[in-house]
Amino acid sequence: MAQPGGATLVARKMKKPRLTFKQEIQTIQNLPRLQRLIVALKVAGVLLVAIGLEGIVTGKYLLPIVFIPLGVFVSMLPIKVRVDRCLACAAPLAPNQAICPVCGAPQA
């Protein structure tokens, strides 16, 4: 966009602020029970795949046959629940609001 006097204006995209470890733990604690279950399932899916990979390394070939498909299935469940509260501080949010006005945490 050209400005008077020949100067140009460049729009820069801001990075999302990163959450600290404490903020992430508090975010998980503030989640409703259903969303906590979803987070636990995603972590469990990763662990199941890791068990399957361990079976490949150790030569126990029944483990990868069972655990890798199960882990991929659990990890890829398309579950998402929307809430009208901030995940970090539980402040109320407007519909489709991406950043909390109280604490500034991004809503993923």
ABEGO torsion letter per residue (X at the ends): XBBBGGBBBBBBBBBBBBBBAAAAAAAAAABBAAAAAAAAAAAAAAAAAAAAAAAAAAGBAAAAAAAAAAAAAAAABBBBBBBABBAAAGBBBBBGBABBAAAGBBBX
